Amino acid sequence: MADGVIRSVLQRLTDELPDEPRIVFLACIADGMAPEQFAELFELTSHTV
Protein backbone atom coordinates (compact mmCIF):
# COMPACT_ATOMS: atom_id res chain seq x y z
CA MET A 1 0.00 0.00 0.00
CA ALA A 2 2.72 2.49 0.93
CA ASP A 3 4.56 1.74 -2.33
CA GLY A 4 1.44 2.58 -4.30
CA VAL A 5 0.97 5.86 -2.46
CA ILE A 6 4.60 6.82 -2.93
CA ARG A 7 4.42 5.89 -6.61
CA SER A 8 1.28 8.01 -7.07
CA VAL A 9 2.79 11.03 -5.33
CA LEU A 10 6.02 10.70 -7.30
CA GLN A 11 4.08 10.42 -10.57
CA ARG A 12 1.99 13.48 -9.75
CA LEU A 13 5.03 15.55 -8.80
CA THR A 14 6.93 14.40 -11.87
CA ASP A 15 3.99 15.33 -14.09
CA GLU A 16 4.00 18.84 -12.60
CA LEU A 17 7.63 19.50 -13.54
CA PRO A 18 8.33 21.67 -16.58
CA ASP A 19 9.35 19.63 -19.64
CA GLU A 20 13.13 20.07 -19.48
CA PRO A 21 13.65 19.21 -15.79
CA ARG A 22 11.18 16.30 -16.12
CA ILE A 23 13.15 14.81 -19.01
CA VAL A 24 16.41 15.07 -17.05
CA PHE A 25 14.79 13.63 -13.92
CA LEU A 26 13.27 10.68 -15.75
CA ALA A 27 16.44 9.89 -17.68
CA CYS A 28 18.72 10.13 -14.65
CA ILE A 29 16.52 8.76 -11.89
CA ALA A 30 13.97 6.48 -13.51
CA ASP A 31 16.20 5.16 -16.31
CA GLY A 32 19.47 5.19 -14.38
CA MET A 33 21.39 7.43 -16.77
CA ALA A 34 24.30 9.26 -15.17
CA PRO A 35 24.02 13.06 -15.35
CA GLU A 36 27.31 13.11 -17.25
CA GLN A 37 25.88 10.72 -19.86
CA PHE A 38 22.78 12.87 -20.24
CA ALA A 39 24.89 16.00 -20.60
CA GLU A 40 27.06 14.40 -23.26
CA LEU A 41 24.08 13.03 -25.18
CA PHE A 42 22.38 16.42 -25.32
CA GLU A 43 25.59 18.45 -25.64
CA LEU A 44 25.20 20.16 -22.26
CA THR A 45 27.64 20.71 -19.44
CA SER A 46 27.28 18.37 -16.49
CA HIS A 47 26.79 21.49 -14.36
CA THR A 48 23.66 22.31 -16.38
CA VAL A 49 22.25 18.84 -15.76
VOPAGU-2260 file (C-alpha; in pm, 1 decimal, decimal comma):
REM VOPAGU-2260
SITE   aa  ch    i         X         Y         Z
SITE  MET   A    0       0,0       0,0       0,0
SITE  ALA   A    1     272,2     248,9      92,8
SITE  ASP   A    2     455,9     174,2    -233,3
SITE  GLY   A    3     143,5     257,6    -430,3
SITE  VAL   A    4      97,1     586,1    -245,8
SITE  ILE   A    5     460,5     681,8    -292,9
SITE  ARG   A    6     442,4     589,3    -660,8
SITE  SER   A    7     127,6     800,8    -707,2
SITE  VAL   A    8     278,5    1103,1    -533,3
SITE  LEU   A    9     602,2    1069,6    -729,6
SITE  GLN   A   10     408,3    1041,6   -1057,1
SITE  ARG   A   11     198,9    1348,4    -975,2
SITE  LEU   A   12     503,1    1555,0    -880,3
SITE  THR   A   13     693,2    1440,5   -1187,0
SITE  ASP   A   14     399,4    1533,3   -1408,9
SITE  GLU   A   15     400,3    1883,6   -1259,8
SITE  LEU   A   16     762,8    1950,2   -1354,4
SITE  PRO   A   17     832,8    2167,4   -1658,0
SITE  ASP   A   18     935,2    1962,9   -1963,5
SITE  GLU   A   19    1312,6    2006,6   -1948,0
SITE  PRO   A   20    1364,6    1921,2   -1578,6
SITE  ARG   A   21    1117,8    1630,2   -1612,2
SITE  ILE   A   22    1315,1    1481,2   -1900,8
SITE  VAL   A   23    1640,7    1507,3   -1704,9
SITE  PHE   A   24    1479,0    1362,5   -1391,9
SITE  LEU   A   25    1327,3    1067,8   -1574,8
SITE  ALA   A   26    1643,7     989,5   -1768,1
SITE  CYS   A   27    1871,9    1012,9   -1465,5
SITE  ILE   A   28    1652,0     876,0   -1188,9
SITE  ALA   A   29    1396,6     648,2   -1350,7
SITE  ASP   A   30    1619,8     515,7   -1631,5
SITE  GLY   A   31    1947,4     518,6   -1438,4
SITE  MET   A   32    2139,4     742,7   -1677,1
SITE  ALA   A   33    2430,1     926,3   -1516,6
SITE  PRO   A   34    2401,6    1305,6   -1535,1
SITE  GLU   A   35    2731,0    1311,0   -1725,0
SITE  GLN   A   36    2587,9    1071,7   -1986,0
SITE  PHE   A   37    2277,6    1286,7   -2024,2
SITE  ALA   A   38    2488,7    1599,9   -2059,6
SITE  GLU   A   39    2706,2    1440,4   -2325,6
SITE  LEU   A   40    2408,1    1302,6   -2517,7
SITE  PHE   A   41    2237,8    1642,3   -2532,3
SITE  GLU   A   42    2559,3    1844,9   -2563,8
SITE  LEU   A   43    2519,8    2015,9   -2226,0
SITE  THR   A   44    2764,0    2071,2   -1944,4
SITE  SER   A   45    2728,0    1836,9   -1648,8
SITE  HIS   A   46    2679,4    2148,8   -1436,4
SITE  THR   A   47    2365,6    2230,6   -1638,1
SITE  VAL   A   48    2224,7    1884,4   -1575,5
